């Protein structure tokens, strides 16, 4: 007895079930049911066909995903190089790795230091995701934190 691969076994099982259905349909003489059943069996066999995976191929081909996360700064830990941001709704919290060269921009386009990111500051974090690694490209302040001067009276 020869051993079958998983794919060969599935095709053979589909073929046997189709043959049983055909036998039942020919006995009852219902050609429309026969055609529908045959199409269903062939369609399900084609839908389950999987392409073989090559180990590591998805890591080689996959490009960086450019993503963004909007929320409020929860904590900034410069010692451990992490930035914790909670979502606008407050339901999710994301932790991002920061580097010395991470840039923070105001809504006016001015570059600021990371020290401006105090808890509660609304930010948009732009980052690249590649498999399990995140890299921040830059951070935008959601609103400018500049105070307007009152006109002299």
C-alpha positions as CSV (number, residue, x, y, z in Angstrom):
1,X,0.0,0.0,0.0
2,X,1.5,3.3,-1.0
3,X,1.3,6.4,1.3
4,X,-0.5,9.5,0.1
5,X,0.3,13.1,0.7
6,X,-2.3,15.3,2.5
7,X,-3.3,16.9,-0.8
8,X,-3.6,13.6,-2.6
9,X,-5.7,12.2,0.2
10,X,-8.1,15.2,0.1
11,X,-8.5,14.9,-3.7
12,X,-9.2,11.2,-3.4
13,X,-11.7,11.7,-0.6
14,X,-13.5,14.4,-2.7
15,X,-13.6,12.0,-5.6
16,X,-15.1,9.2,-3.6
17,X,-17.8,11.4,-2.1
18,X,-18.6,12.8,-5.5
19,X,-18.9,9.2,-6.9
20,X,-21.3,8.3,-4.0
21,X,-23.4,11.4,-4.8
22,X,-23.5,10.6,-8.5
23,X,-24.6,7.1,-7.8
24,X,-27.4,8.4,-5.6
25,X,-28.5,10.9,-8.2
26,X,-28.5,8.5,-11.1
27,X,-30.8,6.2,-9.0
28,X,-33.3,8.9,-8.4
29,X,-32.9,10.4,-12.0
30,X,-32.5,14.0,-11.0
31,X,-29.9,15.5,-13.4
32,X,-30.2,19.1,-12.1
33,X,-29.2,17.9,-8.6
34,X,-26.4,15.9,-10.1
35,X,-24.9,18.9,-11.9
36,X,-25.2,21.1,-8.9
37,X,-23.5,18.6,-6.6
38,X,-20.7,18.0,-9.1
39,X,-20.0,21.7,-9.4
40,X,-20.1,22.1,-5.7
41,X,-17.6,19.3,-5.1
42,X,-15.2,20.5,-7.8
43,X,-15.4,24.1,-6.5
44,X,-14.6,23.1,-3.0
45,X,-11.7,21.0,-4.1
46,X,-10.3,23.9,-6.0
47,X,-10.9,26.4,-3.2
48,X,-8.9,24.2,-0.7
49,X,-5.9,24.0,-3.0
50,X,-2.9,25.5,-1.2
51,X,0.4,26.6,-2.7
52,X,3.5,25.2,-1.0
53,X,5.3,27.6,1.2
54,X,9.0,28.3,1.0
55,X,10.4,28.9,4.5
56,X,11.5,32.5,4.9
57,X,10.2,33.7,1.5
58,X,7.6,36.0,3.0
59,X,10.3,37.7,5.0
60,X,12.5,38.3,2.0
61,X,9.7,39.6,-0.2
62,X,7.6,41.5,2.3
63,X,8.3,45.2,2.3
64,X,7.9,47.5,5.2
65,X,4.4,48.5,6.1
66,X,4.1,52.2,6.6
67,X,1.6,52.7,9.5
68,X,0.5,55.4,11.9
69,X,-1.0,55.4,15.4
70,X,-2.9,58.4,16.8
71,X,-3.2,58.9,20.6
72,X,-2.0,60.5,23.7
73,X,1.5,60.0,25.2
74,X,1.2,57.9,28.3
75,X,4.9,57.6,29.2
76,X,8.3,58.5,27.6
77,X,11.1,56.5,29.0
78,X,14.3,57.8,27.5
79,X,16.5,55.5,29.7
80,X,14.8,52.4,28.2
81,X,14.2,54.0,24.8
82,X,10.4,53.4,24.8
83,X,7.4,55.5,24.1
84,X,4.0,54.4,25.3
85,X,1.0,55.9,23.5
86,X,-2.7,55.2,24.4
87,X,-5.3,55.3,21.6
88,X,-7.7,58.2,21.3
89,X,-10.5,56.0,22.8
90,X,-8.2,54.8,25.5
91,X,-8.8,51.2,24.8
92,X,-5.4,50.3,23.3
93,X,-1.9,51.2,24.4
94,X,1.0,50.7,22.0
95,X,4.7,50.8,22.9
96,X,7.2,52.0,20.4
97,X,11.0,51.8,20.5
98,X,12.6,55.2,20.1
99,X,16.1,56.1,19.0
100,X,18.4,59.1,19.4
101,X,17.5,60.3,15.9
102,X,13.7,60.1,16.3
103,X,12.3,63.4,15.1
104,X,9.3,65.2,16.6
105,X,7.5,67.8,14.4
106,X,5.0,70.4,15.4
107,X,2.0,71.2,13.2
108,X,3.9,74.2,12.0
109,X,6.7,71.9,10.7
110,X,9.3,72.8,13.3
111,X,11.5,70.1,14.7
112,X,11.5,69.6,18.5
113,X,13.3,67.4,20.9
114,X,11.8,64.3,22.4
115,X,11.5,66.1,25.8
116,X,8.4,67.9,24.4
117,X,6.5,64.6,24.6
118,X,4.9,64.9,28.1
119,X,2.1,62.7,29.3
120,X,-1.2,63.7,27.7
121,X,0.3,65.2,24.5
122,X,-1.7,64.2,21.5
123,X,0.6,62.7,18.8
124,X,0.6,60.9,15.5
125,X,3.3,58.2,15.4
126,X,4.4,57.2,12.0
127,X,6.3,53.9,12.0
128,X,7.4,51.0,9.8
129,X,6.4,47.5,10.7
130,X,8.4,44.6,9.3
131,X,7.5,41.2,10.8
132,X,8.0,41.7,14.5
133,X,10.1,44.9,14.4
134,X,8.9,48.5,14.6
135,X,10.8,51.5,13.6
136,X,9.5,55.1,14.2
137,X,10.0,57.3,11.1
138,X,8.8,60.4,12.9
139,X,6.3,61.8,15.4
140,X,3.9,64.7,14.7
141,X,2.3,66.7,17.5
142,X,-1.4,66.6,16.9
143,X,-1.8,70.3,17.8
144,X,0.7,73.0,18.2
145,X,1.6,73.6,21.9
146,X,2.4,77.3,21.4
147,X,0.6,79.9,23.4
148,X,-0.8,83.0,21.7
149,X,0.2,86.3,23.1
150,X,-2.6,88.6,24.2
151,X,-2.7,91.9,22.3
152,X,-1.7,94.9,24.3
153,X,-4.6,97.1,25.3
